[in-house]
């Protein structure tokens, strides 16, 4: 499983939360990568940043947004 973090240029919450998100992913033996919002297709509009997708074998298992480490751990535990 992998966590993909979608971030936006100049997004301070994205910059501040990225190390935490990466650490949580590592603690749960998950892959982690980031993607800039400018790399997304134009028809994909996310409600806020950072936004996360939990992938398993190329399939989206869950998605969420924000900078809550508790939320991130909850989503991981629910899906692993």
Backbone torsions as a table, in degrees:
resi	resn	phi	psi	omega
1	UNK	NA	151.3	-179.7
2	UNK	-135.4	147.6	171.8
3	UNK	-107.7	129.8	175.9
4	UNK	-113.9	123.6	179.5
5	UNK	-101.7	122.1	176.0
6	UNK	-96.0	123.0	-179.1
7	UNK	-126.2	166.3	-175.5
8	UNK	-122.8	141.9	177.9
9	UNK	-56.7	131.7	177.8
10	UNK	78.7	8.8	-179.4
11	UNK	-85.6	104.8	-178.7
12	UNK	-63.6	-43.6	176.7
13	UNK	-59.1	-36.0	178.2
14	UNK	-62.2	-48.0	-178.6
15	UNK	-62.9	-42.5	-176.9
16	UNK	-73.0	-33.9	-174.8
17	UNK	-88.3	-19.2	-176.6
18	UNK	-54.6	-46.4	178.4
19	UNK	-61.7	-36.4	178.5
20	UNK	-66.1	-45.9	-179.6
21	UNK	-61.8	-42.5	179.4
22	UNK	-63.3	-42.1	179.6
23	UNK	-63.8	-43.8	179.1
24	UNK	-61.8	-43.4	178.4
25	UNK	-59.6	-45.2	179.6
26	UNK	-63.2	-40.5	179.8
27	UNK	-62.5	-26.5	-179.3
28	UNK	-104.8	15.4	178.2
29	UNK	56.1	41.8	177.9
30	UNK	-110.4	150.2	172.9
31	UNK	-72.3	157.1	-179.8
32	UNK	-144.3	133.5	172.7
33	UNK	-150.1	159.9	179.0
34	UNK	-115.9	152.2	177.3
35	UNK	-136.6	133.9	175.9
36	UNK	-76.9	145.5	-179.0
37	UNK	-60.4	-26.2	179.7
38	UNK	-69.4	-15.7	178.9
39	UNK	-87.5	-7.8	-179.6
40	UNK	-80.6	153.8	174.1
41	UNK	-59.3	150.1	-176.3
42	UNK	-61.1	-27.0	-178.0
43	UNK	-80.8	-5.8	178.5
44	UNK	-92.6	114.2	178.8
45	UNK	-118.8	117.6	179.5
46	UNK	-96.0	146.8	-175.4
47	UNK	-70.6	-30.1	-179.2
48	UNK	-165.8	172.1	-177.5
49	UNK	-129.2	147.8	-4.7
50	UNK	-71.9	155.7	178.0
51	UNK	-126.9	142.4	-173.6
52	UNK	-124.6	146.8	172.3
53	UNK	-126.0	136.6	173.5
54	UNK	-104.6	115.6	-177.7
55	UNK	-106.7	145.1	171.7
56	UNK	-137.3	113.6	-178.1
57	UNK	52.8	44.0	176.7
58	UNK	80.3	-0.2	-179.4
59	UNK	-106.9	134.4	177.5
60	UNK	-73.3	119.4	178.6
61	UNK	-92.6	-32.8	-178.6
62	UNK	-162.4	163.4	176.6
63	UNK	-150.0	148.9	-179.2
64	UNK	-162.6	169.9	179.5
65	UNK	-138.0	166.2	176.2
66	UNK	105.8	-174.6	-174.0
67	UNK	-120.6	35.4	178.4
68	UNK	-94.8	114.6	177.3
69	UNK	-66.7	-32.6	177.4
70	UNK	-63.4	-41.2	178.3
71	UNK	-63.6	-44.3	-178.4
72	UNK	-61.4	-46.6	179.4
73	UNK	-63.4	-39.7	178.4
74	UNK	-60.7	-45.1	179.1
75	UNK	-63.5	-43.5	-179.9
76	UNK	-62.0	-49.4	-178.4
77	UNK	-61.9	-34.1	-179.9
78	UNK	-68.8	-27.6	-172.9
79	UNK	-109.3	-8.9	-177.0
80	UNK	-100.8	NA	NA
